[in-house]
Amino acid sequence: MFRKILAALIVALIGGQSPAQMPANPSSEQMAEQLKGPRTRSLRNLTVQATPPPDAPASAALPVTNSNTAVEQEWVRPSLSLLIQFDFNSTTVRPESQQALVNLSKALQSAQLSDSRFAIEGHTDAQGRADYNQKLSQQRAQAVVAFLQSRGVQESRLHAIGKGASELANSAQPFAPENRRVRIVNLD
């Protein structure tokens, strides 16, 4: 319960939207807002800092600390999950998902994100063999990177990562469609 309240507070403080609040086909402006780096703000005794300490792991960003107790919480990077549809057993993006990727390419080229680097994570559901899902998710992440490059996003700013079924969005239902997604993570 505490984590949910803290996550909602973090989202409110940084001005973003939680994945549950993001529309099914968000605009490029909504995506840019969700993906932009954290801003430093404080509210009474709660402080949200913009950068991790030097000894933080590479996947870390946005520490939340309570200045009264100096207790650190989870690190969160700005990210966005999109339900990108692919043809069955394929890396071909379905037509109904292309507009979301066009919007994403515009967001990544916006003034607020033009200098940032991004991980493009491919995720699958738990159906099938783990090694096959890993390979397919990597290929799908690469297909999204190729799509974004074709729309003008520089290759050097994008890093494709296949996650397979290792990080399910809905672990209670491992075969649910929301597990088959592409997650975009701001690395800066």
N, C-alpha and C positions, 0 to 999 in steps of 0.2 A: 504494500500500500504506500509506504514511504517513497519507494522508487517511482511510482506512478505520479505522485504529487510533485516530487522533485523534477521529474521529466517535464511535466506540464509547466512548472515554474520556469525551468530553463528555456523552454520554447517561448514562453511569454516574454522573458527577459531579453532574448536575442531577436525577437520580432519575427520568428519563423513560424511554420506550421508543422504540427506533428504529422507523420505519414497518414494517420487516420483522417486528418482534416484535409489533406491534399485531394483536390478533385481527380476524377478518373483520367481526364485529359487536361492537365494543367497548362496554362499559358506560359510563354517564355518568361514573362515577368514574375509569375508565381514561382517558377523553377529557379530563377536567378535569386529571388529573395530567400528561398529555402537553402540554396547552396552557398550563398556568400559567407565569407568568414565571420567569425564571431566578433561582436563589438564589446568593448569593456563597459560595463555598467555596474552600479551597486544599488542595492535597495536595503536600507537599514543595515543589518549585520550580515547579509548575504552578498557575496561578491562573485561575479563571473569574470574570470580572467581570460584574455585572448590567446595566450601562448602557454604551452606546457614547459615545465622545468627541463633543463638540459638532460637529466637522467631519465626522462620519460620514454617509454617505448615508442618506436616509429609510428605506431598506429594511434598515438594519443593526441588529443587536442581538447581545448575548452574545459579546464578543470573547474570544479565548483567547490568552494570552500566556505565554511562558516567561520567568520573572523573571531567569534567568541570561543570556539573550541578548536579551530584550525584542523578540523577533520576533513580529509579529502574524500570526494565521492568519485564516481565513474568519470572517465574522459569520453567526450563525444565529439566527433567530427561532423560538420554540416554534411548531410547526405539527403538523397532523394531516391525512393524506390518507384520504379515504373513497371507496370504489367505490360511488357512488350511481348506480343504474340508472334510466334514463329510457326511455320509449317511443321507438321509432325515429323520428328526425327530429322530436322533440317535446320540450317542456319539462315534461311530466307525469312526476312522480316515480313509479316503479313501486312497487307495494305491498311488495315484498320489501326495499325500501330505506327505507321510512318509519320503521321502528323505529330505525334508525341515526340518523335525523334527530331523532326524539323524544329519544333519548339525548343527542344533541348539544345540543338546546335545554335539557335539564336541566343539562348540564355548563356551558353558557354562563351559566346563571342561578345556578350554585353560588356559595357565599360566596367561594371563591378566585378566581373569574373575573368576578364580577358588575360590577366596575368597569372591565374591559378592553374594548377595541375589537378587532374582528376583520375581516380581509379574507376574503371567501368567493370563492375562485378556481374558476372553471369551466375544465376542461381537456378537450380532445378528442384522439382519435387523429389520424393524418395522412391518413386517407382523406377524399377530397373536396377542394374548393377552400379555400384558406387564408382568404379573406374570409368564406365561408359558415361555416367552423369557428369563426372569431372571433365572428361574430354569434351562433351557436348556443351557444357556451360562455358568452357574456355573458348570454344569456337563461336558460340553465340555472342560472348563479350567482344571477341575480335570483329564479328560482323557489325556490331553496334559501333565500334571504333571506326571501322571502314565507312559506315554510313555517315558518321559525324565528320570524318575527314572529307568525304565527298561534298559536304555542305560548308566547308571552309575552316573547320577547327583543325589547328595544327597538331600533327602526329606527336610531337614532342610533349604535348600537354596531356596526353591520354595514355593510360596503362590498363590493358585488358587483363582481368583476373577471373579464372574459373573457380567457383566455389562448390560446384556440384550441389549435393543436398546437405552439406555440412552446416549451413546456417539457415534453417527453415524459418520463414516468417511466421508460420502457423505450425508449431511443433505438435500441437494437439491433433492436427489433421495433416500428416506428412504428405498426402497425395493432393492436397487442396491447390487450386489454381494460383492463389496468392504466393505460393512458394516458388512458382516459375516466374521469375522477375529479373530485372536488371536494376542494380543499385549503383548510383553515381555518388562518389565520395570525394569531397574537396580535400586534397592532400596538403594544401597550404594553410 
